[in-house]
Amino acid sequence: MKKNNLFFIAPILFVLIFGYGCQERKLSPIKGSLKCYVDESLYNVVKTARDTFVVHYKESKIDLVTVKAREGIAAILNDSASIFISSRDLNAEEKSFLDKKRSEIRRFKFCYDAVVPFVQENDSKENITLIEIKKILSGETKGINVFVPEHNSGVYEYLKTKVLENKELQNVSIVKSEEEVINKVKSSKKSLGFVGLNSLENVKGIKILEVGSKIRSDGEVLYYKPYVAYLTTQTYPLVRTTTIFINDFGIGLPAGFSTFLTSYEGQKLVSQNNLGPATVPVKMVY
């Protein structure tokens, strides 16, 4: 193992040596096969991390399964998945289920992501306020084609709980995936879409709108784009904290991969994917 890779596997090795018996020692955080469930909002960044991990550790094989947030959490709670990287934490219903089940699911903060409103590249609109977004999603504002991924998605749940205060979205077109939202906005005039920021990585033909929430004393609205610094400081109005769920208490590949994701090297990959590091400080180059 290369010396510069020891720092993100060291905690697992410590547990391996001091916290488990002989049977557990047969497991390895850097070897074996793993089916990793990942929220569609975070697929690009997790794929980048997975590709890096398997290059470091050639005896590991990690298959990524893309799911909606609710589907991935259900898989974790029902013991059909050992790891899920989610765009959100548990909601009240899921926490209640977990309490009744008396199961111990490990949860780790991964990175700061964002829900972003976007339009066609040639649209004249440059920014939008939270008040405007609320009026559009509540159906009060008419004449805009609004596209949102389905109810099980982390994006829909975020807009419902954080923007509309637990009210269902009105007069919006619900589509199957964030990819479909992107395609619909590209092909529909006077349209507005909402997806996770990482889903727009390297996507052409669209424009992310600045979002305004704070109003200065002189009445001027302060607008922000989802830059890494604004995500990390949670200045961007639609920021969200992502979560790694592990339903595996050994020291196998789920623990090894999650430790890598939250290590300095993993968080550097987060920053390179234009998301906000959440577990260790990463120097950002502007």
N, C-alpha and C positions, 0 to 999 in steps of 0.2 A: 504494500500500500504506500502510495506517495505520502511524504511527510505533510504536505500542505492540505491533505484530505482528512487528517486525523482529527481536526478540531470539531467537525460536525458529527463524527461517529463516536467520539470519545465518551459522551454521556451514556450511550447505549452499551458500550463495552464495559463501562463501570457497573451498570446494572447487571450485565451478563456475568461478570466475575463475582460480584459481591451480593447480588440480590436473588439469585435463582439457583436451583439445584442442578444435578447432573443432567436430568432429562431436558431441562430448558436450555442447557448449553449446546444441545444439538442444533438449535435454531441459530440463524445468522441474520443480522440486519443488512447484509450486503450480498446475500446469495438466495437463489430460489426464484419462484414465479409468483406474481401478484396480479390480481385483477383490481385495478384502482378505479373506483367510480369518481367522476369529476363533473361538476356543474358545467353546463354548456357555456356559461359566462366566463369560465376560467380555463377553458380547454387549451387555448394557445399558450398561456404561461406555464401550465402544468406539463404540456407536451415538451416545451423547451427544457424544463427541469428534468423530466423523465429521460429525454435524450442525453442530457449531460450525465445523469446518474448512471445509466447503463454503460456509458463509455468509461466512467471511472471504475465501475464494478461489473466486469464482463460476465460474471456468473449470475447476474440478476436479469430477470425478464419481467417487465411491467407492461401489462395491457391496459389501456385506458378505455373506459366505458362512459360515454357521454350521456348524462341524464338531466332531468329537471331537478330543481332543488328539493321539492317535496318527495320526488321519487327516490333520490339518493338518501335522504334522511329516513324514509320508510325502510329502505334496504338495510340501513344501519340498525334501526330500532327493532327490526324483525330478524336480525342476525343472519341476513343473506349477503351482507357485504362486510369486509374487514376494515375498509378505509373509504371515506368519501370526503372530497374536497369541495366545500359548499360556499355559495355566495352569501349565505346567511346562517345565523344561529337557529336554535330551536324556537318555535313559536309556543304560545301558551298551551295549545292542544298537545303538541309533541312533548313538552316538558311534563305535562300531567301523565301522559302515557308512560314516559320513562320512569316517573316516580312510582306509578302503580306496578310497573314491571320490576322495580328494584334492581335495575341493571346499571352497571357502571360503565358508561361510555366516556372515553377520554376525549377531551376537546382542546384544541390548540388554535390560537390566533395565527392566521397565515399572512394576509396582506390587506391593504386598503384598496378597494375597488370603487367603482362608481356606476350609478345608473345615469346614462347620458341621453339627452334629447338630440336628435339630428334630423337634417333635411337634405334635399338634393343639393349637390354641389353648386348649381347655378341659381339656387333660391336666394332672394335678396335678404332674407332674414338672417341676422347675425347673433341675436341674443334673445333670451326669454326669462321672465321672472317666475319665481315659485308661485306667485298669485295667478299668473297666466296659466301655468301648468295645471294648477288645481281647478281652474275654471274649465279648461279643456277636458280634463279627465272626468270631471263631474257632469259633463254634458251641457254646461252653461254656455260655453262658446261653441258656435256652430261653424260649418263651412270648411273644416279641416279634416283630411283623411288621416286618422290616427291609428298606428299599428303597434300592437303590444303582443309579446309572446304569451302563451296560454297560462291558465290559472295556476298550474303547478310550478310555474317558473319562479325563480327568485326575483326577477324583475317585476312581475305582476304583483307578487306579495309585498315587495318594497313600496311600490306606488300606492297600493291599497292601504298599507299600514302607516307609512311615513308621510305620504302626501295627502291622502284622503281620509286619514284618521279612521281606518277600518271600514270604510264604505267601498262598495264595489264600483269599478270603473264603468262609466256610462258612455254610450255612443262612440265606442272604439271598436276597431276590427281586431279580433283575437285570432292569431295565427299560431301555427304549430311550434315554431322555433325562432330564436334570435336571427338565424340565417335568413329565414323567410321574411322577418321584419325588414331586414336590410334590403332584400330584393324587392319587396313591395314599395318601399320608399323610393328606391332608384327608378321604379317604373311608374310611379303615380305622382301626378302634379299636385301641388299644394298639399303635401303630405308631411307628416311628422312621425318619427319612430322613437321608441325607447328600447335600449338594449344595455347590456353590461359593456363597460369601456373596452375590455380586452377582446370582445367579439369584433370590434372595429379595427383591430390591429392589421395594418397593411391593406385596408379596404379603400378602394378608390371610388370616386363619384358621389361622395357624401360630404356633408359639412356638420361638424359637431357645434352645437350652439353654446355660447356662454350662458351661464345661469346666474341670475341675480336674486339675492335675498335680503342682504343688509342695505339699509338706507341711511345715508349720512345725514348729519344735522341740517345740511342745506337742501335736502330732498333728493340728492343724486343717488341712484341705485348703483351698488357695487356688483359688478359681474365677474364671474370666475370661469375659467376653463379647467377641465380635469387634469391639470399638470401634476406631476409626481409630488412636488412640494405642497401643493394645495390638498392633495389626498392625505399625505402624511400628517399634516397639521389639522386635517379635517375642516379646512376652510371652505372647500368646495361644498355647495349646499346639498348635493345628492350622494355623498360619500357613504360607503358601507364597509363594514369589517367582515372579512371572509374567515371561514372556520374549517379546520381539519378535524374530522371525526374518526376515531379509531375504535373499532369493536374487536380488539385483539390485545390480550394482556401479556403476550409473550414478548420476546425480543427479536422477532423475525423481521421480514422485509417491510411490513407496514410501519413498524417503528423506525426502521432505518431510513425509509423514504421520507417520512414525515419530519424526521430530524434534519435531513438534508434540506427540505423545503424551508425550514425555519432557521437554518444556519446562515452564516454570512454569505456563503457562496450562493445558496438558494435565494436569499433576499436580494442579492446583486442581480440575479436573473429576473426577479420581480421588477426591480427598478428599470432594467433594460427593456422590459415589456410595458413600460410607462404606467406601472402601478406603484402604489406606495408601500415601501418596506414597513413591516409592523412589529418585527421581533428583535431585530438588531439594527443599530445605526449603519447606514450605508452612505458613503460619500457620493453626492450627486453632482454630475458635471453638466453645466449649462452651456 
